[in-house]
């Protein structure tokens, strides 16, 4: 497809199904369920419904970090929600997250089950529940939340902005790619300047802020998103590179990245996770 430089927006927008793009078959302008589908439930307190996208791995990384600290009450079942197949529009998932976006968590450890949706909200919920990976000092906690919410506001420019127009859009629009590439590089520069003076975003401690930001910007810096590393010249952000490498080598990060992954090397795929042994078996093949 070629770019239509003469396009003028109509007076009223109307949806044209099948207008191209990788996700055209599932995108629509309305919310709610499209089909009945009951969510499965395992034996653990936390039931996670997700996919190993940058938003999805935030939660599996944190859960694996908690388990590495012997927080046994953080055990979980992770069920695959294949967004390419429209699983997020099943009635059970919509009940867990009316916004139909992964991940969603249901905590059955309480007297009444609690649903938690939006990846940042899940990170904060689990960190507060287990009193881990979030500072107790008021100033440091505020800094942690600064960066957690920065990620929630900034990443749409990277994902739905740069990533969409660079990697997925059926029409390559120079203006759109330039606009969002510029913003992505500005964000990387923000991080690089901050990380020049401290090992982690909050200071000396690794927190949910690092998990959230690394899942998008750390993976981008390591060349794992959109095959855009060379295009964005990510190697030039040396403080981001140092930070990204340090987090990449954490055992719990490696484990969390495998969960709900159904693409790439088959030896690195784990559609569902119901115990630590599931990940152990996969890692033993290396």
N, C-alpha and C positions, 0 to 999 in steps of 0.2 A: 504494500500500500504506500502511496505517496502522500506527502503533506498537502492539505488544501489551504493555500495561503489566502483564499478568498472567502473563507468561512465567516459568516456573520451569525451570531446567536439569534435564534428566533425569539419572538415576544414571550412565548411560553415554552419551556423545555418539555420535551416528551421523550420517554424511554424508548430506545430502539434495541431490543434484545439481539444478542449475537453480533455486537458491533466490533468484534475483534479483541485481541488481547488474550493472555494466558488464562485469565480468570473470568472471561466473558460468560461462560456457561453457568456460573454461580452468582454473579453480581446481579443485584436487583435493587430498586429504590424503596422497597417495603421491608418491614421487620416481621417477626413471627415465624412460627413453624411451617414447614412445607410438607411434612410427613410425620407420622407417628413413629417414634423410636424410643424405647425405654433404655435408659443408661444402665450399663452393667455395674455391679457393685461387688467388690472383693471383701476380704476379711479385715483389712487394716482400718485404722481410724480415719485416715485421709484418703479420699478418692479423687484422683486427678484425671481430668479429661483434657487431652492436649495433643500437640504435635511439636516436633523438635525444630520449630522456627526460633528466631531470636527471642520472641516473647515467651515461647513455650519453655525453652531451656533455662530461663531465669529461675523458674520454680523447681525444676528437677535438680539443678545445681544446688540451690539452697537446701532442698530436702536431703540430698546426698551429703552436703556439708554438715547438717545437723546429725545425721546418722553416724558420720565419721567422728563426731563428738560424743558418741554413745547416748544420744538422745533417742532412746528406743521408741518413745511415744510419737516420734515423727515418722514412723513407718507408713508406707503408702502403697497403693495400687495405682498404676498409671495406665489409663486406657486411651487407645488411639482415637482421635477425632480427625479424620481425613478431610481437610477443608476443600481439597480438590474434588472430592466426591459429594460435597454438600452435607457431610455429617453434622455440621454446626447448626443446621436448620431442622434437625430432628426435635421432636417435642420435648424429649428429656433434656437435651442440651439447652434448649431455649429456656426451660424452667430453671436451669442452673445459671444461665447467663442470657438475659433477654436481648443482649447486644449481639449474640451469635458470633462471638470471637473467642478463640482459644487464648489462654488456658482458662479453665474453670475448676474450682476446688470445692468439694463438699466435705465438711468436717463432721464426722459422726461421733466424735468423742464427747460432745456436749449432750445435755439432756434432750435438746431439740437440735437437729442437724442445722448447720450454718453453711450457707452458700457464700463463696467469695469469688468474685470475678474481677477482671483487670489484673494484669500481671504485677503491677506495682502494689496494688492493694493486697494481693496474695503474699508478696514478699513481706510487706509490713505486718500483716496478720500473723504470719509464722514467726517472724523475728520477735514480735512482742509476746506471742504465746510461749515461746521457748526461751525468751530473754537471751537471745544470741544474735550476733552479727548486726546489732544496733547499739550504739553507745548509750550508756546510762547518764554520762555527763551531759548537762542540758545544752551547752554550746556545741559539743561534738555531735549530739543527736540532731540538733538543728542543721548542722552542716551536712550530715548524712541525708536528711530529708530534702535539703536543698538539691542535692545531686540526684536523688531518686526522682523527684518531681521534674528536674531538668530533663532527665532522660525521657520521661513520659511525654513531655511537651516537645522535645527536640527530635526524637526518633521518627515521627511521621514525615518530617522533611527528608530524612534519609531513606525510609522504607517506601511509603506511598508517594513520595516526591521523586528523589533521585533514582531509587531502585526501580520504581515502576517505569519511568520514562526512559531510563538507560537500558533496562534488561527486558521489560515485559510489554511495553506499549507497541501496538502493531504499526504505529507511525513514529519514526524518529524525528522529534521536533527539537531543533537546535536550541531554540529559546528555552524550552522547558528543561532540557538536559543541562544547559549552561546555568540556568537559574538555580537548580537544585544541587548541581555539582559545586557551585560557589558557596552555597549555604552549608553543604556537608563539610567542605574544607574549612569554612569558618568555625564550625563546631569542633572539628578535630584540632584546630588551633587553640580554641578555648581550653580543651582538655590538655593539650600539650603544655600550655603555659601553667596550668594548675599543677600538673604532675611534675613539673620541673623542680618543685620545692618540697615534694612529699611523696612517699611511696604509694599511698593510696588516696582516694579522693577525699576521705574524711581526715586523713592524717597518717598516723602510724598503723592504724587498724583496718583490716579488710572487713567490709560491711556489705549490707544489701545494696548500697549505692554502687559499689564496685561490680557486684553481680549483675545488676540491672544494666549499667552502662557498658560493661564488657560484652554482654550478650549481643549488643549491636555494634558498638564502636571498636571494641577489642577484636571481635571477629572480622570486622571490616579491615582493621589495621593488619591483621594476619592473613589477609587475602581470601577470606572464607565467604564473603558476601558479594554476589553479583559479578564475580570475576572482574572487579573494578579496581583492584589494588594499583596496577600500573597507571590506569587512567587518572586516578586521584592522587597518584604519587605518595602513597601512604607511608613509604619508608622514610620520608622526610620528617615525620613526626616522631622523633627519637624517644621522647619521654613517654608518649603513648605506646610505642613499641616495647619499651622496657616493662611497663606496667602490664601490657597485654600478654607478653611472654611469661611473666611471673605468675599470672592468674591461670594461663593455659596449662601450666605444669602442676597445678594442684590436683591431687588424685580425685577429689570429689567433683571437680569440674570435668575431668575426663569422663567420669561415670555419668554425670548428669547429661552430657552431650549425646550419649547413646540412646537415651530413653525416648520412646515415641518417634524414633527416626526410621523412615521407610524409603530412603533414597541413597544413592551412592554405593559405596563398597558394601556388599552384603555382610561382610564380617564386622561391620560397624553399625548394623541395624538392629534395633530392638523395639518392635512394634508395641509390645506391652511389657510392663515391669510389675511383678507381684512380690518379689523378694530380692534381697541383695544377691542371692545366688544366680538370678537371671543375668545380672551384669557380670558377675564373676565368670560365668560360663562363656560369655562373649569375649571377655578380656583374655581368657586362657587360650584362645585361639591365636592370639598375636604371636 
